[in-house]
Amino acid sequence: MLRTRVLSALRHCAASRHNSTQDIVAYAWDTVRVELAVAL
């Protein structure tokens, strides 16, 4: 569930040409933090 959402978010970011790797990592980390906050 969590992993699937993170992976789809990463794919979505990677598909966007103007996103740098740093942006993708930051977005993925934000997604993980939100998911963890919701889970806890």
Backbone bond lengths (Angstrom), bond angles and torsions (degrees), N, CA, C in turn:
res aa  C-N    CA-C-N  psi(-1)  N-CA   C-N-CA  omega(-1)  CA-C   N-CA-C  phi
1 M - - - 1.458 - - 1.531 110.41 -
2 L 1.328 115.21 -63.74 1.462 119.94 179.31 1.523 110.25 -61.69
3 R 1.322 115.10 -46.25 1.467 119.63 -177.48 1.518 111.28 -62.96
4 T 1.333 115.92 -40.52 1.463 120.40 179.50 1.519 110.59 -61.93
5 R 1.341 115.84 -42.27 1.458 119.45 -179.06 1.514 111.87 -66.90
6 V 1.329 116.12 -39.92 1.470 120.16 178.76 1.523 109.84 -64.84
7 L 1.321 116.67 -43.98 1.462 120.58 -179.24 1.524 111.40 -63.93
8 S 1.329 116.96 -41.61 1.462 118.94 179.57 1.523 110.62 -68.20
9 A 1.335 116.30 -34.43 1.463 119.79 176.61 1.528 110.33 -65.97
10 L 1.336 115.55 -40.42 1.466 119.97 177.78 1.523 111.15 -63.61
11 R 1.329 116.14 -43.22 1.463 119.89 178.41 1.521 110.49 -61.84
12 H 1.328 115.60 -42.20 1.459 120.92 179.45 1.527 110.36 -60.63
13 C 1.328 116.34 -44.21 1.467 121.59 178.82 1.521 111.08 -65.35
14 A 1.319 115.59 -45.46 1.460 120.35 -177.23 1.528 110.56 -64.08
15 A 1.324 116.65 -30.74 1.457 121.08 179.99 1.526 111.26 -70.37
16 S 1.314 115.20 -23.10 1.457 119.48 179.54 1.531 109.11 -82.79
17 R 1.304 116.60 114.80 1.465 122.13 -170.73 1.517 113.13 -61.57
18 H 1.317 117.92 -35.56 1.460 120.01 -172.30 1.526 113.52 -85.83
19 N 1.321 116.95 4.21 1.467 119.19 176.58 1.521 110.06 -87.41
20 S 1.315 116.43 128.01 1.458 120.37 175.56 1.527 108.98 -81.44
21 T 1.311 116.16 168.12 1.468 120.49 178.37 1.518 110.27 -59.14
22 Q 1.322 116.11 -37.77 1.459 120.81 -179.55 1.526 110.51 -62.98
23 D 1.333 116.13 -41.23 1.461 120.41 177.88 1.524 110.65 -61.74
24 I 1.334 115.86 -42.57 1.463 121.13 -178.29 1.526 110.28 -64.09
25 V 1.334 116.28 -44.00 1.462 120.54 179.46 1.525 110.37 -63.94
26 A 1.319 116.27 -44.31 1.466 120.66 -179.83 1.527 110.30 -62.12
27 Y 1.335 116.60 -42.61 1.463 120.64 179.94 1.524 110.92 -65.29
28 A 1.325 115.91 -42.02 1.464 120.23 179.14 1.530 110.17 -62.86
29 W 1.323 116.70 -43.07 1.463 120.85 -179.64 1.520 110.16 -63.69
30 D 1.341 117.42 -42.70 1.464 121.00 177.37 1.530 110.16 -59.81
31 T 1.324 115.75 -42.44 1.462 120.20 -179.90 1.523 110.83 -62.04
32 V 1.334 116.16 -44.64 1.464 120.73 179.62 1.524 110.61 -62.67
33 R 1.333 116.52 -43.64 1.465 120.37 -179.99 1.519 111.45 -61.26
34 V 1.314 116.66 -42.82 1.468 120.49 179.41 1.519 110.28 -64.49
35 E 1.328 116.69 -44.61 1.465 121.05 -179.87 1.526 110.67 -61.79
36 L 1.322 116.70 -41.92 1.460 120.39 179.42 1.528 110.42 -65.69
37 A 1.312 116.79 -41.80 1.465 120.73 179.09 1.525 110.42 -60.96
38 V 1.321 116.78 -41.27 1.463 121.41 179.21 1.528 110.08 -68.18
39 A 1.336 115.59 -41.99 1.471 120.34 -177.71 1.528 111.13 -66.19
40 L 1.325 116.72 -36.11 1.457 120.30 -178.93 1.515 109.23 -87.28
